[in-house]
């Protein structure tokens, strides 16, 4: 069932009529900078999702490191290390076209998340990158974000998902393996990919190429 198109919502008035006015607290929490409380949330977060927009549309990708890896330079500036990855650089390509960026920070065990939006630029300044080295390896580039909006998101989504409940963890081997995912999509392109060997080497490859 795809939903009857006659019920599609196509204007703001119709949309707002279904939800009503936002509670005052949901408006009070928004700032145009990162204050000491929001900084505490960022400092405690080992993971965020980053949304960008470019010529090929939207992208949202994960970033993670030990907590505190996002540097709060001042109340209007965040510095994000761009670590080793798959070299698709989808997010970075987008930022060269459109500097707008949105971040969603998660903190293990905490229901509230933090949303930060602003504009970004990319830096290859070696002096800056060296200050963000891990295991002796600096990030490839740094993403410098000028903060325009910051506010926390209430815990309802995380509570509904029961996200941090260890009993809800899913065994990896109950889902298609990484090698299976790649070999299946490669086959649809009429290409061959050795997914079995890829899976056999995956854990060691990840361990030795984190930085």
LINDAKA-V608685 format. One record per run of one state. SS is the DSSP state (hx for helix, st for strand, lp for the rest). FROM is the first residue (numbers start at 1). TO is the last residue. If there is no record, write none. Layout:
ss:SS from:FROM to:TO
ss:SS from:FROM to:TO
This chain:
ss:lp from:1 to:4
ss:hx from:5 to:7
ss:lp from:8 to:11
ss:hx from:12 to:19
ss:lp from:20 to:23
ss:hx from:24 to:28
ss:lp from:29 to:30
ss:st from:31 to:31
ss:lp from:32 to:35
ss:hx from:36 to:44
ss:lp from:45 to:46
ss:st from:47 to:54
ss:lp from:55 to:56
ss:st from:57 to:64
ss:lp from:65 to:70
ss:st from:71 to:74
ss:lp from:75 to:76
ss:st from:77 to:82
ss:lp from:83 to:89
ss:hx from:90 to:97
ss:lp from:98 to:99
ss:st from:100 to:106
ss:lp from:107 to:112
ss:st from:113 to:123
ss:lp from:124 to:125
ss:hx from:126 to:130
ss:lp from:131 to:133
ss:st from:134 to:134
ss:lp from:135 to:136
ss:st from:137 to:137
ss:lp from:138 to:140
ss:st from:141 to:153
ss:lp from:154 to:155
ss:hx from:156 to:161
ss:lp from:162 to:165
ss:hx from:166 to:168
ss:lp from:169 to:171
ss:hx from:172 to:174
ss:lp from:175 to:177
ss:hx from:178 to:188
ss:lp from:189 to:194
ss:hx from:195 to:208
ss:lp from:209 to:211
